[in-house]
């Protein structure tokens, strides 16, 4: 961690958790084989509607942390992305959860079935918590 990522008590600043969570999200999306530029060219882009953070333990400058990323799908226009922060001892330090959708960049409205759009562009949709489409 860099000194400017810390608050006066030496804790990681709350805004930095969101930056780390976003980095983990994009790493997950890339690992799933999604070309984000192609996604945008197709006329849709991800948008966060709500972000919540829950802190469980201190995370201070010099501490090591790993960040997981899990997608939670429902049937509507939005889905959740949960990122968990664990320290070296695998203890849960914090959670960042976003309610997210895919925005139609022309109409500025959420697309009705974001899971189908992600599934269509992901080479490995299982990484996004989606089953692959089979042509049976």
N, C-alpha and C positions, 0 to 999 in steps of 0.2 A: 504494500500500500504506500501511496505517496503522502507526504505530509499534508497536502491540501485536501486530501480525502478524509481527514480526521477533524472531529470537533475539538473544542478546547480541553476536554477531559481525555483525549487520546482515543475516543471511540470512533469507529467508522461512521461517517455522516450518513443520515438516512437517505439522502438523495443518491449517494454512492451505491447503496443497496439496489436501487432501481436501475442504475447503470449496469451493475454486475448482472442483475436479473435479465436485462435486455440483451446483454452480451451472451448469456447462456441460452436464451431463446434463439438468437440468430445462429449460434453454433449448432443447436438442435435442428433447426430448420435446414441448415446446410447439410448436416449429416443425413437428413432424410432425403437429400437429393433435390431440394427445391432451389431453383434459380430465381432469386427474389427479383432480379431485373425483368425476367420473363413474366413473372407474376404481375408486376406493375404494368408491363407492356400489354398484358391481357386485359387491363382495365380495372383491376382490383388491387387493393393494398390493405394490409392489416392495420387496425386501429384499436387502441386501448380505450375502453369506456370507463373503467374503474380500476384503481390500483389500491390494494390494501397491503400493509406490512404488519407483521407481528414479530416482536423481538422476544427471544427466550433467554439468551445469554449475551454477555458482553463480547463484542468483537473489537479488538484494539489493534492499533498499528503494529505490524510485525506478525500478527496471527495469520496462520494459513487457513484457507477455507476452500471447500468445494461446493459447487452449486449444481443441483440437479434441475431437470426441467421435465414436467409432465403435463400433457394436454388432457383436459376433461371435457368430453363432448356431451351435449344434450341434443334436443331436437329443434331448437330455435335458431335464431339468427346470431346468437353469441355462443362462446365457449370460454372455458377458463384455462389459464396457463398458470400452474403452480410451480414456483421455484423454491427449493429448500436449500438453506445454507448450513453446512456442517463443518465443525472444526476438525483438527487432526485426530481427535479422539472419537470422531463420528457422532458427536453430540449436536443435536439440532440447535442452531444459534438463532436463526431467523427464517421467516417465510415471506415471500412476496407473491401475491396472487393477483392476476389481472383478469378482468372480464374483457374479452376481446371479440372483435368481429372482423369481417372482410368488407371494406367499404368499396362500393361501386364508384370509381373515380369520376364518372360522367354524371350520374344522378345524385351523388353524395348521400346515398342510402346504403344500409347494410344489405348484403346479398342474403337470400333466404336460406341457403344450405351451404354454409361455409365448409363443412366437413367434406362435401362432394368436391368442392373447388380445390381444397388442399390435397385430397386423395388423387385428383386428376393430375396434379403437377409434381407429386412426390414420387421419387424412385423407390423410396422405402417408407411407405405410409405408416408402417407399424411403429416407427420411431415417434410419430406424432400421435400414437394411440389409436390409429385407424387401421382397420383390416384392409388388405389389398382387395381390389376388385378382381373377381375371377370371371372369366368368360366360359361358362359351362354350357 
